């Protein structure tokens, strides 16, 4: 099987016995848990769109390893055109779910590990590349969702991994065996981890020789013994427990993050793709960060939904033609398309790596992500401005439907003639969800901190901005001689 249907994906996740905790209690049925199910639906959409003929050019490609048709989320990019289709796919899924659809980190991990393992083998004569290709073929043929795990909890940020008071604050090898290794540590902010079949673990920072035990890259199934997930809280997440569809804002789709604990997890040799080669950690991290920063094209898809909701509430309020309303909507579109343009540019400017796959233009990818750290916040501010204060003070769905007081809600929260109060409330709650609620985690906070902090992108921009060459251009034009 090279392609799963949405229902087949759902059944495959049901069959994985994971160790998951939420609110201090173990979750026995995460698939049907009201807080967790919307995030599963978002991943399911990556399979469902691949079934639809009109989207198959974006969602389906051909494996360069097997020649079979595969989901693009399991593909190795073979050209700039592939990189462009990747970001187009991500914008489409943002439009369809208005949330994080969770497979991007694994896809970006595939491509960074693929090329890095190849170059480690070139230097050391190891067989990491062949091991990884076997794992990748398995992931492609089974159409797996693989979570990429890079972010360590870090402890004292001023100290290296090996200098921490607690050595487990960066994931590390604690035992080396003839048949594999045992690892201990935690990975934070793991988006989609409980909706994944496997987890692909990578280092999180550049490492020095004394950090050898931390230079480890591997993949294990999600039901591996001693692997535990503690679900992170999101704003307004318990609204999903109330059975009030309107109050949630986006009741069908969502995201989830978890703190993932590796409590002496065994990894067999065939699933290890880096083991102690510290000088290659920075290469893997930088390539992953580049791929993932261009992947934030997904936020433009969510932005399309937010712009649509802002325009809709202006219409429902009866003021769609006011000049200041139009100006704010135009500004939102401008900000959204500016983010999109850098994502596309970084893809078209991609170049071929020694392993044969294509890497995005790192400078433009970091410019893309730097824009994403800022523009969604301004778009959210403008959307909240257009929505008005009723967005956060409106009565609940139960009040709307109450036989005693519902008629008051319908009388006094009316907007434009002919627009049902329920429809107005639905749009208001959607805007609230995207700017303040559970989706704000995946749209705003993730825009700021996902794929590295804003400062991390600025470091790359400074390093790759080639200031010396630009100074020479100025000297040439000004006819300055040394």
N, C-alpha and C positions, 0 to 999 in steps of 0.2 A: 504494500500500500504506500503510494507516494503522496497522496492528498487525503486528508480527513474532511468529512463534512462537519458542520457545527455540532450536530447531535453526537457524532462519533467522538469528537473532542470532549464533549460534556461527559459521556460515558467513561472515557479514558481517565478523566480526572476523578470521577467518582470511585474508581477502582484503586486509587493510590491512598494508602493509609499514612497520612502525615501526622506529625506531632505539632498541633496548633493550639495556641492559647490566646484567649481574648477576655478582658476583664477578670483576669486571674483564674479562669476556668478553662479546662481542656475542651476543645470543640470537636465533637465526634462526627458531625455532618456539616462541614464547611460549605459544601455545594448548595445546600438549601438554607443556610443561615441568612436572615434578612439583611444583616449589615454587610455580609461578604458576597452575596450572590450578584449584586450589580457589577462588581469588578470582574467576575467570571463571565458575565454577559458581554463585557467589553472585549475580552480576549476571544470569546466565541465569534464575535463579529469578524475577526481576521480570517476565520475559516468560512463563515457564511458568504462574505463578499467574494471569496475565491470560487464559490459555486456559481456565481452570477456571470453570465457571458459578457455583460457590459463592463465588468471590472477585471476580467481575467488578464488583460494585458498588463495591468499594474500588480495584481496579486499573485500571478503565476509566472514562473520562468522555467528555464531548463537547467538542470544541474550540469555543471562542467565536469563533474566527476563520474556521473552515471548515465547522462543523456536523458534521464527521466524528467517528467514535469514535476515541479516542486513548488511549494509556497515560497514566495520571495523572502519571507522572514527567516528561511533556512538557507539562503543563497549566499554565495561568495561573488562579490561584484566583479564583473569581467570587463567593464567599459564605463566611460562617463555616462553613457545612456542608461546603464543599470543604476548608477548613483542618482540620476535625475528621476527615474521611475520609483526609486525608493522613497524620495521625499514627496513625490506626487501621491504615492500610496499612503504615506503618513498623513498628509493633509486631508485626503479623502476619509480616512478612518477618524480623524479628529472631527470632521463634519458629521459623520454618522453616529458617533458616540458622545461627543462633547465631553470627553474624559480621556484619561490615559488608557491605552489599549495594551500596554505592558509587554509586547514582544520585541520592542526595539532594542532593549539593552542586550538581549541574547543575540540578536542579529549583528549588532555592532561588536559584541564580544567575539562572535565567530570570525569576523573579518580581521580583527586585530590579532587574535591568537593564531589564526592561519598563517599570516605573514611573519609574525614574530617567531613562531616555532620553526618555520623554514630557515630563518636566518640563524637561529641558535644551532640547528643541525649543520649548517654550512661551516660554522666556526668549530664546533665541538664533535661532530660526527655522531651526534645523538639521533634517536629515531622519533623525536617528538612529533614531527610533521606527519609521518605515516600513522602514528597513533591518533593524531587529531583528525586526519582525513577519515579514518575508520569510524570515529565517533560522529563526525559530521554526516557521513553517509547514512549512518543509523538514524540520526536526527531528521535527515531529509526524507528517508524512506518511511519513517513512522510519523512524519509531519508533527514533530514535537515542539512544544513551547518550552524554551530553555531560558531560565532567568540568568542574567549576568550579574555576578556579585563582585564588586570592586571596592566599595567604600568600607574601610575599617572604622572602628569606633575611635581610635587614635589616642585616647588618653591625654597626656601632656603634649600639646602640639609643638612645643619647643624641643622635644626629644625625639630621637630616631626610634624605630621599633625595638631594637635590641637594648636601648638605654631606658626603656620604660620601667617604672617600679614594678608593675605587673606585666610580665612578658607576653601575656595573652591578649593585650589590647590591640595588637595587630595579629591577624590569623597567621599561624606558624606551624611548622612541622615539629612535633614533640617526640616522634619515634620513627626511625627508619628501619624497615624490614626488608627481607629479600624479595617479598612479593608486593611491596608497596610502602605507604607511609601512613602515619596517624597524625591528624591535624586538630588543632584547638584554636578557638577564637570566635569572633562574631563579625558579621557583616550587617551594616545598618542601612535603613531606607530601602529595603529590598522590594521594589515595586513589582507586584504580580507574582511574588514568590509562591503563594499557595495555589496559584492557577497554572503552575508550571509542572512539567514532567521531570525536568532535570535542572540542576544549577551548575553554571560554569563560573568557577572562582578564579579571580586574577589578583595580582598585587595592586596596591592602591597608590604607591608613590615610588619615586626613584630610590634605589637601595644601594648601600655600600657593602663591601665584602663581609663585614661583621654581621650583616643582616641576612646572611645566607639562608637561614631557616625560614625567612619570610618571603623568599623568592620562589613561591609555589603557585602553580596554575593547574587546575584539574576540573573534572566534571564528575558529579555523582547524582544518582536518582534521588527524588524527593522523599522516598520512603526509606532512605539509608538510616540504619540505627544511629542514635545519638545526635540526630539533626532535629532541631526544634525551632519553631517560629512563634514569636510573640507579636501579635497584631498591634500596629500603632493606632492611636486615636486620631480621629478627624473631627473638625468642627461640625456640629449638628448631626453626627453619625447616628445618634440614638433616635432621631426622627424616623429612621428606617424601621424601627421596632414598633412604631405607633400605628402602622397601617394607613397612614395619611399620604396618599400618592402626591397630592398637590403640594403639601408642605415640604416634601423632599426636594422638589424642583426638577430633578432628573432622576426619576425613580427606577429607570430601566438599566442605566449604565453608571459606572463609577470606577474608582481606582482603589488600590490598597497597598499599604507598605508594611513591612515587618522587620523586626530585629531577628536575624537568623543566627542561631547558636550552633557551633560545631564543637560538641563536647566529646573530644577524642573520637573523631570520625575516621574510619579506615578508608583509604583510597588505593585501589589496586594500580599496579604499574601501568597497565594499558590505558588508564584514564588520567595519567599525569603528563602534562605538556610543557612544564618548566619545573626544574627542581634544583634550585641553588645558583642559577646563572644570573647573579644580581645585576650585571651590567645590561641585561636585556629587559629589566623591569620597567625602566623609563620608556623604552621603545613601545612596549605593550600598552602602558598607561597613556602615552601621548597619542598613539594611533586610535585607541579606544575612545579617548576624549574627543579627538577630532571627528570621528564617525558620529559619536553620540551628540556632539554639539550641533552638527548639521541636521541630525534627526529631530531637533526641536522645531523643524518645519511643522511638526504635528500641532504646535500651538497656534499656527495660522488656521488650521481647520477648526479648532475650538474657538478661535477668534471670529471665524465666519459665523458660528452659531451665536456668539455674544453680540456681534454687530446686528445680526438678524433680529435678535431679541430686543435690542435697544431700539431698532427702527420700528418694531412691532408695538412696543409700549408707547412710543411717541404717537403712533397711529391710533392706538386704543385710547390714549389721552386726548385725542382730537387735535394734535398740533404737528402733524407730519410736515407741513409746509413752512413752518416758522424758520426764518433764516438762521437763527442760532442753533436750532435743532439740526438743520442740514449741515452746518459747519462742523458740529460735533461728530456727526456720522461720517462725514468726509475725512475728518482727522483720524477716526478709528480705522477706516479703510486704508488710509495712507500708512499708518503705523503697521498694520497687519501685512500689507504688501511689501513694506520695507524689510520686515523680517523674512518674508518669503523670497525676496530677490536675492538676499545673501545666501540663503540655503541652496537655491538653484545654482547660483554662480559658483559656490564651493563645489558643487557636483560636476558641473561642466568643466571646471578647471582641474578635475582630478587627474592623477598620474599613476602609472603602472609601477608596482613594487616588484622586488626580485622574485617573490613567490608567484607572480603573475596576476594577482588581483589588484584592484584599483583603490587608491586612497584619495579621499577628498582633498581639496586644497586647504591645508591646515590654517592658514591665515584667515581665509574667508569663512571657514567653519567657526573660528573663534569670534570673528566679527558678527556672524549670525547669532551665536549664543549670547554675546554681549548685548546685542539689540533685544534679545528675548528676556534678559534680566531686567529690562526697563519698560519696554513698550506695553506688555500686557497690564502692568500696573496703571498706566495712563489710560488704557482702553477700559479697564475696570472702573476707574474714576469717572470717566465720561459716561459709561453705561449707568452707573449709580446716579449720576446727575440727571440723566434722562428719565430714569425710573421714578425718582422722587422718594421721599422718606417713607411712603407707604410700603416700600419694598421690605422694610425691616420692622414695621409696626402693624402689618395686616393681621387680622384674626386668622385662626386656623381653619383647616378644611372642616373640622367637626363643628366649628361655629357656623360656617357657611351652610352646612347641612342640618343644623339644629332646627327642630320644629318650633322651639320657643323663640330663638333669636336670629335664625337664618334670614328672615325677611328684612331685618335691620341691616345686615351685612349687604344683602343684595340691593337695598334701597340706597345706602349711603356710600358704597364703594363703586358705584356706577361711573363709567367714563363716557366715551363716545356713544351716541345713540346707536342702538343695534348690536353693540358688543356685549355679550354675556359677562357678568361679573366674574364668573368662574374662569373664563378665558383670560381676563385681565389678571386675575390672581395667579394663574398658571405661568404667565410670562414673567410676572414679578418674582415669583419663587425660582424660576429658572435663572434669572439674573442674580438673585441672591445666592443661589447654589454655585454659580460660576465665580462670583466675586468674594463671597464670605463663607460659603458652606463647604460641603465635602469636596466638591469639584475644584474649589479654590486651592486645595492642596496640590492637585495635579496641574492647575493652570497658573496660579500665581507663585506659591512657594516653590514648586518644582521648577518654574521658569527662572527663579532666582538661584536656587542651590543645585538643581539637577545638573549632572555632568561637570561638576566642579563649581566652586564659588566664582563670583564675578572677577575677583583678583586673579584667579588661575587663568582666566581667558586673557586678562590684560598682560600677564607675564608673557604668554605666547605671542600676543599681538606686538608687544615691545620687541621681543626677540626676532620675530619674523618680519617686522616692518621695514627693515633694511634702511635705517636712518642714514648710514654713511653714504650709501648710493644716492639717496635723495639730496644729501648735502652737496655731493659732487655735481648733481644736476644744477643746483642753485649756483654753485661756483662757475660752472660752464656758462650759464646764461648771463651772470653778472660779470663775467670775464675776470674772475679772481684767480690769480696764479699763485701757486705755492712758493 
